[in-house]
Amino acid sequence: EVVMYRSLRLIGISALAAGVTACGGGSDSSETGTVSFGVTDAPATEFSNVTVAFTEIRLKPEDGDWISFPLNGFEDQNLLELQGGVSAPLITDEEVPAGNYTELRLIVDTNNSFVKLESQGDSTYTLAVPSGERSGLKLKGDFIVAADTSTDFTVDFDVHKSIVNPQGDSLADYLLKPSMRLVNNLEVGSISGLADYAQINSTRGANDSGDLLADCAPNYEGSAYVFAGADAEPSDLNVNNDTGNPLLVLPVAPDDQSNLYTYTAGFLPAGEYTVSYSCQLDDNETDDPLQFDGTQNVTVVAGETTQAKTIPLTQ
């Protein structure tokens, strides 16, 4: 399966009201704040290990030179271990000039970056990262470091959208064209939900929109799709639009407390979202649209986990 990817997207970051007042939205070399950056990932069904060897993080103040921090000890992190609201620290409580920043970069050691496939055991495949060792992976957009305040950010790295099979002459088995977003940890919440895959697969009846569900893909329990905004039209990864949807694609996993399947979408900025489910494989080699079930609106509140309705929806 070739994994679809999108261009880099940066979700806007706003500071605490007090922080904005303190730094005035500008840059003052006499004022400093402290920042922490972590990284998290969304699940992917095809891979068992995706190691991207980050070696350095760079921050660009709006009115200053690049600031760099080495990432000692992060070279061996399997990003797939960082799911469902779990993150790993890149830097912690580092002092930087207060003010507005316009870009973040992650420098990568390509030689130590690799992937493993679920179907291939311990076989290792090379992973090319274009310009990864020179200019790095780029997140462009504004974020604010408040004066005399600690601000924590998380880089959400979506492997499902980022790893591409070149399907031809290439210097590596797979290619990394990352889909990433940056969030302020004080401004995010999460969505958790359940899917009754057994019922969906056995009935294959009409979904909540009245459409007949297609047969579920063999040996695949399906994925929850998270879309930015309420009443979003569910679509697969083939649909390229200005909204950046779907924002996340989350393969469901067995729930320890029931016979259902569970999913968790973490580090979502507070706001309105649409959640839906499909038990068909999202294959970007075909133009056949996926069929969705359980489409619903969900409101995310900062610092809280919102429980979505169990799929399929009860009438």
C-alpha positions as CSV (number, residue, x, y, z in Angstrom):
1,E,0.0,0.0,0.0
2,V,1.3,3.4,-0.9
3,V,0.8,5.9,1.9
4,M,-0.7,9.2,0.8
5,Y,1.0,12.3,2.0
6,R,0.3,16.0,2.2
7,S,2.3,19.1,2.4
8,L,3.4,20.4,5.8
9,R,0.8,22.1,7.8
10,L,1.2,24.2,10.9
11,I,-1.8,24.7,13.2
12,G,-1.6,28.3,14.6
13,I,-0.3,28.7,18.1
14,S,-1.5,31.4,20.4
15,A,0.0,32.3,23.7
16,L,-1.7,32.8,27.1
17,A,-3.2,36.3,27.3
18,A,-0.8,37.3,30.0
19,G,2.1,36.1,27.9
20,V,1.0,38.1,24.9
21,T,0.7,41.2,27.0
22,A,4.1,40.7,28.5
23,C,5.9,40.3,25.2
24,G,3.7,42.5,23.0
25,G,3.8,39.9,20.2
26,G,7.3,41.2,19.3
27,S,10.8,40.3,20.2
28,D,12.9,41.9,23.0
29,S,16.4,40.5,23.5
30,S,16.2,41.6,27.2
31,E,13.3,39.3,27.9
32,T,13.4,35.5,27.9
33,G,11.1,32.6,28.3
34,T,11.6,28.8,28.6
35,V,10.3,26.3,26.0
36,S,9.9,22.6,25.8
37,F,9.2,20.6,22.7
38,G,8.0,17.0,22.5
39,V,7.0,14.8,19.6
40,T,4.0,12.4,19.2
41,D,2.6,10.3,16.3
42,A,-0.6,8.9,14.9
43,P,-0.9,5.1,14.3
44,A,0.0,3.4,11.0
45,T,-1.1,0.0,10.0
46,E,1.6,-0.9,7.5
47,F,4.7,-0.3,9.7
48,S,6.0,-1.9,12.9
49,N,8.9,0.6,13.4
50,V,9.5,4.1,12.0
51,T,12.7,5.5,13.4
52,V,13.6,9.0,12.3
53,A,16.9,10.0,13.9
54,F,16.4,13.6,14.9
55,T,19.7,15.1,15.9
56,E,19.0,18.8,16.2
57,I,16.1,21.3,16.7
58,R,16.3,24.8,15.3
59,L,14.0,27.7,16.2
60,K,13.8,31.0,14.1
61,P,12.9,34.2,16.0
62,E,11.1,36.7,13.9
63,D,13.7,39.3,14.6
64,G,16.8,37.2,15.3
65,D,19.1,34.4,14.1
66,W,18.4,30.7,14.3
67,I,18.7,29.1,17.8
68,S,19.8,25.5,17.8
69,F,19.7,22.7,20.4
70,P,21.3,19.2,19.9
71,L,19.0,16.3,20.5
72,N,21.3,13.9,22.3
73,G,19.9,10.4,22.7
74,F,16.8,10.7,20.4
75,E,18.3,8.8,17.5
76,D,16.8,5.5,18.4
77,Q,13.2,6.6,19.0
78,N,10.5,4.5,17.2
79,L,7.9,7.1,16.5
80,L,5.2,4.4,16.5
81,E,5.6,4.0,20.2
82,L,4.3,7.6,20.6
83,Q,0.6,7.2,20.1
84,G,-2.7,7.9,21.8
85,G,-1.6,11.0,23.6
86,V,1.9,9.7,24.4
87,S,4.9,11.9,23.6
88,A,8.7,12.0,24.0
89,P,10.7,15.1,24.9
90,L,12.9,16.8,22.3
91,I,14.1,19.6,24.6
92,T,13.0,20.6,28.1
93,D,12.9,24.0,29.8
94,E,15.4,25.7,27.4
95,E,15.8,29.5,27.8
96,V,15.2,31.4,24.6
97,P,14.4,35.1,23.7
98,A,10.8,35.9,24.2
99,G,8.7,37.0,21.3
100,N,7.3,35.7,18.0
101,Y,8.9,32.8,16.1
102,T,8.3,32.0,12.5
103,E,9.7,28.5,11.9
104,L,10.9,25.3,13.5
105,R,13.2,22.7,11.9
106,L,14.2,19.2,12.8
107,I,17.6,18.0,11.5
108,V,17.7,14.3,10.6
109,D,20.5,11.7,10.4
110,T,19.4,9.9,7.3
111,N,21.9,7.0,7.7
112,N,20.3,6.0,11.0
113,S,16.6,6.4,9.9
114,F,14.7,3.3,8.8
115,V,11.4,1.5,8.7
116,K,10.2,-2.0,9.4
117,L,7.0,-3.5,7.9
118,E,4.4,-5.4,9.9
119,S,4.4,-8.1,7.3
120,Q,8.2,-8.5,7.0
121,G,9.3,-9.2,10.6
122,D,12.7,-7.7,11.5
123,S,13.7,-6.8,7.9
124,T,14.9,-3.2,7.8
125,Y,14.2,-0.8,4.9
126,T,16.0,2.4,4.2
127,L,14.3,5.8,4.6
128,A,15.3,8.8,2.6
129,V,14.7,12.3,4.0
130,P,15.2,14.9,1.3
131,S,17.4,17.7,2.7
132,G,17.0,16.2,6.1
133,E,20.6,16.6,7.1
134,R,21.0,20.1,5.7
135,S,17.9,22.2,6.1
136,G,15.8,19.5,8.0
137,L,12.1,19.0,8.3
138,K,10.4,22.4,8.3
139,L,7.4,23.7,10.1
140,K,6.6,27.2,9.0
141,G,4.2,29.5,10.8
142,D,4.0,31.8,13.9
143,F,4.2,30.7,17.5
144,I,4.9,32.8,20.5
145,V,7.3,32.3,23.5
146,A,6.0,34.4,26.4
147,A,8.4,36.3,28.6
148,D,9.1,34.9,32.1
149,T,6.8,31.9,31.3
150,S,7.3,28.2,30.5
151,T,5.6,27.2,27.2
152,D,5.3,23.6,26.2
153,F,4.7,22.6,22.5
154,T,4.3,19.2,20.8
155,V,5.1,18.3,17.2
156,D,2.5,15.9,15.9
157,F,4.2,13.7,13.3
158,D,1.7,11.7,11.2
159,V,3.5,8.6,9.9
160,H,0.4,7.4,8.1
161,K,0.6,10.4,5.8
162,S,4.3,10.9,5.7
163,I,6.0,7.7,4.5
164,V,5.9,7.1,0.7
165,N,6.9,4.1,-1.4
166,P,8.7,5.7,-4.4
167,Q,7.6,2.8,-6.7
168,G,10.6,3.2,-9.0
169,D,14.2,4.2,-9.2
170,S,15.2,5.6,-5.8
171,L,18.2,5.7,-3.5
172,A,16.0,4.4,-0.6
173,D,13.2,1.9,-0.1
174,Y,10.9,4.6,1.3
175,L,10.7,8.3,1.2
176,L,9.8,10.7,4.0
177,K,7.7,13.7,3.0
178,P,6.4,14.6,6.5
179,S,2.9,15.8,7.5
180,M,3.4,17.6,10.8
181,R,1.6,20.1,13.0
182,L,2.6,22.1,16.1
183,V,0.4,22.6,19.1
184,N,0.6,24.4,22.4
185,N,0.0,21.8,25.1
186,L,-2.2,24.2,27.2
187,E,-4.6,24.5,24.2
188,V,-5.2,20.9,23.3
189,G,-7.5,18.0,24.3
190,S,-8.2,14.6,22.9
191,I,-11.0,12.4,21.5
192,S,-11.5,8.8,22.5
193,G,-14.1,6.4,21.0
194,L,-15.1,2.8,20.4
195,A,-16.1,0.9,17.2
196,D,-18.1,-2.3,17.1
197,Y,-16.3,-3.8,14.2
198,A,-17.9,-7.2,14.6
199,Q,-21.4,-5.7,14.2
200,I,-20.4,-3.7,11.2
201,N,-18.7,-6.6,9.5
202,S,-21.5,-9.0,10.2
203,T,-24.4,-6.9,9.2
204,R,-22.9,-4.7,6.4
205,G,-26.2,-2.9,6.5
206,A,-27.0,0.8,6.0
207,N,-24.9,3.3,7.8
208,D,-26.3,6.3,9.6
209,S,-26.5,8.2,6.3
210,G,-28.6,5.4,4.7
211,D,-25.8,4.2,2.4
212,L,-24.9,0.5,2.2
213,L,-21.6,-0.4,3.7
214,A,-19.2,-2.2,1.4
215,D,-17.5,-5.4,2.6
216,C,-14.8,-4.8,5.2
217,A,-11.3,-5.4,4.1
218,P,-9.9,-8.9,5.2
219,N,-7.9,-8.8,8.4
220,Y,-8.5,-5.1,8.8
221,E,-10.6,-3.7,11.7
222,G,-10.8,-0.3,10.2
223,S,-9.8,3.2,11.2
224,A,-11.3,6.3,12.7
225,Y,-11.0,9.4,10.7
226,V,-10.8,12.9,12.3
227,F,-11.7,16.0,10.3
228,A,-11.2,19.6,11.3
229,G,-14.5,21.4,11.7
230,A,-18.1,20.4,12.4
231,D,-20.2,18.7,9.7
232,A,-17.1,18.0,7.6
233,E,-17.7,15.7,4.6
234,P,-15.8,12.4,5.3
235,S,-13.2,11.6,2.7
236,D,-10.2,9.4,2.3
237,L,-6.5,10.4,1.9
238,N,-7.0,10.7,-1.9
239,V,-9.0,13.9,-1.6
240,N,-6.7,16.9,-1.6
241,N,-8.4,20.0,-0.4
242,D,-7.6,23.3,1.3
243,T,-8.9,22.1,4.7
244,G,-6.1,19.6,5.1
245,N,-8.7,16.9,6.0
246,P,-8.6,14.2,7.1
247,L,-6.5,15.6,9.9
248,L,-5.8,12.1,11.4
249,V,-6.4,8.5,10.4
250,L,-6.4,6.2,13.5
251,P,-6.4,2.4,13.1
252,V,-8.6,1.0,15.8
253,A,-7.2,-1.5,18.3
254,P,-8.8,-4.1,20.6
255,D,-10.2,-2.6,23.8
256,D,-9.2,-4.4,27.0
257,Q,-12.5,-3.7,28.7
258,S,-14.9,-4.9,26.0
259,N,-15.2,-6.8,22.8
260,L,-15.1,-3.5,20.9
261,Y,-12.3,-1.6,19.3
262,T,-10.9,1.7,20.5
263,Y,-9.1,4.7,19.2
264,T,-7.7,7.9,20.7
265,A,-6.8,11.1,18.9
266,G,-4.5,13.2,21.0
267,F,-3.1,16.7,20.9
268,L,-6.0,18.3,19.2
269,P,-6.5,22.1,19.6
270,A,-9.7,22.9,21.3
271,G,-12.6,23.3,18.8
272,E,-15.0,21.4,16.6
273,Y,-14.2,18.2,14.8
274,T,-16.0,15.5,12.7
275,V,-15.3,11.8,13.4
276,S,-16.2,8.9,11.2
277,Y,-15.1,5.3,10.6
278,S,-14.4,3.0,7.6
279,C,-13.5,-0.6,7.5
280,Q,-12.1,-0.4,4.0
281,L,-8.5,0.1,3.2
282,D,-7.4,3.6,2.3
283,D,-5.6,2.7,-1.0
284,N,-4.5,5.8,-2.9
285,E,-3.8,3.6,-6.0
286,T,-7.5,3.6,-6.8
287,D,-10.1,6.3,-7.1
288,D,-12.8,4.3,-5.4
289,P,-14.2,6.4,-2.5
290,L,-14.4,4.9,1.0
291,Q,-17.7,4.4,2.6
292,F,-18.0,5.7,6.2
293,D,-20.1,4.9,9.2
294,G,-20.8,6.6,12.5
295,T,-20.2,10.2,11.3
296,Q,-20.6,12.6,14.2
297,N,-19.5,16.0,15.5
298,V,-17.2,16.1,18.5
299,T,-16.2,19.2,20.6
300,V,-12.7,19.1,22.0
301,V,-12.0,21.0,25.2
302,A,-8.5,22.0,26.3
303,G,-7.1,19.7,29.0
304,E,-10.0,17.1,28.6
305,T,-10.8,13.9,26.8
306,T,-14.1,13.9,24.9
307,Q,-15.8,10.5,24.6
308,A,-17.3,10.1,21.1
309,K,-20.4,8.0,20.5
310,T,-19.8,4.3,19.8
311,I,-19.8,3.3,16.2
312,P,-22.2,2.3,14.6
313,L,-24.4,5.0,16.1
314,T,-27.5,3.9,17.9
315,Q,-30.7,5.4,16.7
